[in-house]
Amino acid sequence: MSRSLKKGPYVDKKLIKKIQKVKVGDQQVIKTWARNSVITPEMVGFRLGIHNGREHISVLMVEDMVGHKLGEFAPTRKFIKHGGRMAREEAQIAAQKEAQPAKAPLNEAAAPQEATKK
């Protein structure tokens, strides 16, 4: 359920104070833990370090981000890939397919040269 229009968007008060202290376009990273804060037009042009639970991810605020929440731009989980026996077999098949086309042009290139020698 979304926030009431009467209340307006939620922006962390400490974050607003930090932004007001820094000049626009300055490369200083403003660290914040307020992932639920909405990005406002006043934040555009600043570089924010959004905490993802382990580290601060540096994000430059642009106009297209206005209205979204800060947490959308700092993912908290890192997807590596699904593992297991099937995944290994598929990876081996893909590697073999990549190796075959690389060998094929060498054989094709050698065939015309042999024809000219005869």
C-alpha positions as CSV (number, residue, x, y, z in Angstrom):
1,M,0.0,0.0,0.0
2,S,1.4,3.4,-0.9
3,R,1.9,6.4,1.3
4,S,-1.0,8.9,1.7
5,L,-0.9,11.9,-0.7
6,K,-1.8,14.1,2.3
7,K,1.5,13.2,4.0
8,G,3.7,13.5,1.0
9,P,6.8,11.5,0.1
10,Y,9.0,10.3,3.0
11,V,12.5,11.8,3.0
12,D,14.9,11.3,6.0
13,K,15.5,14.6,7.7
14,K,19.2,13.9,8.4
15,L,19.7,13.1,4.7
16,I,18.2,16.5,3.7
17,K,20.5,18.3,6.2
18,K,23.6,16.5,4.8
19,I,22.5,17.4,1.2
20,Q,22.1,21.1,2.1
21,K,25.6,21.3,3.4
22,V,27.2,20.0,0.1
23,K,27.4,21.9,-3.2
24,V,25.7,20.6,-6.3
25,G,28.1,18.7,-8.6
26,D,30.6,18.1,-5.8
27,Q,32.1,14.6,-6.0
28,Q,31.8,14.1,-2.3
29,V,29.8,10.9,-1.4
30,I,27.0,11.5,1.1
31,K,26.6,8.3,3.1
32,T,23.1,7.2,4.0
33,W,21.3,4.2,5.6
34,A,17.8,5.6,4.7
35,R,17.0,3.2,1.9
36,N,13.2,3.9,2.2
37,S,13.7,7.7,1.4
38,V,12.1,8.9,-1.8
39,I,14.4,10.7,-4.2
40,T,13.4,14.3,-4.6
41,P,14.4,16.9,-7.2
42,E,16.7,18.6,-4.6
43,M,18.8,15.4,-4.6
44,V,19.5,15.5,-8.4
45,G,23.2,16.1,-9.1
46,F,24.5,14.7,-5.8
47,R,26.4,11.4,-5.3
48,L,24.9,9.3,-2.5
49,G,26.4,6.3,-0.8
50,I,23.5,4.0,-0.2
51,H,24.0,1.2,2.3
52,N,23.1,-2.3,1.1
53,G,23.7,-4.0,4.4
54,R,27.5,-4.5,3.9
55,E,28.9,-1.5,2.1
56,H,27.9,1.9,0.7
57,I,27.2,1.8,-3.0
58,S,27.9,5.1,-4.7
59,V,25.0,6.3,-6.9
60,L,24.8,9.6,-8.9
61,M,21.3,11.0,-8.7
62,V,19.8,12.0,-12.1
63,E,16.3,13.3,-13.0
64,D,15.0,9.9,-14.1
65,M,15.3,8.7,-10.5
66,V,13.0,11.2,-9.0
67,G,10.0,9.5,-7.3
68,H,11.8,6.2,-6.7
69,K,13.3,5.0,-3.4
70,L,17.0,5.0,-2.7
71,G,17.0,1.3,-1.9
72,E,16.1,0.5,-5.5
73,F,19.5,1.5,-6.7
74,A,21.6,-0.5,-4.2
75,P,20.7,-4.2,-4.4
76,T,21.1,-6.2,-1.2
77,R,21.6,-9.6,-2.7
78,K,24.2,-10.7,-5.3
79,F,23.0,-13.4,-7.7
80,I,25.9,-15.6,-8.8
81,K,24.3,-18.5,-10.7
82,H,22.4,-21.7,-10.1
83,G,24.8,-24.6,-9.7
84,G,24.7,-28.3,-9.8
85,R,25.4,-31.1,-12.3
86,M,23.1,-29.9,-15.0
87,A,24.6,-26.4,-15.0
88,R,28.1,-27.9,-15.3
89,E,27.1,-30.1,-18.2
90,E,25.5,-27.2,-20.0
91,A,28.6,-25.1,-19.5
92,Q,30.8,-27.9,-21.0
93,I,28.5,-28.2,-24.1
94,A,28.5,-24.4,-24.6
95,A,32.4,-24.4,-24.4
96,Q,32.6,-27.2,-27.0
97,K,30.3,-25.3,-29.3
98,E,32.5,-22.2,-29.0
99,A,35.6,-24.2,-29.7
100,Q,34.2,-25.9,-32.9
101,P,33.5,-22.8,-35.0
102,A,37.0,-21.5,-34.1
103,K,38.6,-24.7,-35.6
104,A,36.3,-24.8,-38.7
105,P,37.6,-21.7,-40.4
106,L,41.2,-23.0,-40.2
107,N,40.2,-26.2,-42.0
108,E,38.2,-24.3,-44.7
109,A,41.1,-22.0,-45.2
110,A,43.5,-24.9,-45.7
111,A,41.2,-26.7,-48.3
112,P,41.5,-24.0,-51.0
113,Q,45.2,-23.8,-50.7
114,E,45.5,-27.6,-51.3
115,A,43.3,-27.3,-54.3
116,T,45.6,-24.7,-55.9
117,K,48.7,-26.9,-55.3
118,K,47.3,-29.8,-57.3
